[in-house]
């Protein structure tokens, strides 16, 4: 019985010291998309098409402000794609979703 306990303690100690405890897990490295300067044009385009995505938020934040903030945080909204490819609101996701 004593050998089983010693063996169990040994196995557990090896397991616990061998497994990373969060310190070695790589963190995501968001890269800012390169088309952020297109945010204003994309919002203007979406408004002209009558798309809800081009409207300002109820808290007063504008579409352009939201686009820039989101892009800078590393989440691509693809504003250049929106300006160049979207001809109707339904086209936004299939043509310009985050890649």
DAFEN-V920403 format. One record per residue. N is the residue number from 1. BURIAL is I if it has 9 or more other C-alpha atoms within 8 Angstrom, else O. Layout:
# DAFEN-V920403
{{N,BURIAL} {N,BURIAL}}
This chain:
# DAFEN-V920403
{{1,O} {2,O} {3,O} {4,O} {5,O} {6,O} {7,O} {8,O} {9,O} {10,O} {11,O} {12,O} {13,O} {14,O} {15,O} {16,O} {17,O} {18,O} {19,O} {20,O} {21,O} {22,O} {23,O} {24,O} {25,O} {26,O} {27,O} {28,O} {29,O} {30,O} {31,O} {32,I} {33,I} {34,O} {35,I} {36,I} {37,O} {38,I} {39,I} {40,I} {41,I} {42,I} {43,I} {44,I} {45,I} {46,I} {47,I} {48,O} {49,I} {50,O} {51,I} {52,O} {53,O} {54,I} {55,I} {56,O} {57,O} {58,O} {59,O} {60,O} {61,I} {62,I} {63,I} {64,I} {65,O} {66,I} {67,I} {68,I} {69,O} {70,I} {71,I} {72,I} {73,I} {74,I} {75,I} {76,I} {77,I} {78,I} {79,I} {80,I} {81,I} {82,I} {83,I} {84,O} {85,O} {86,I} {87,O} {88,O} {89,I} {90,O} {91,I} {92,I} {93,O} {94,O} {95,I} {96,I} {97,I} {98,O} {99,O}}
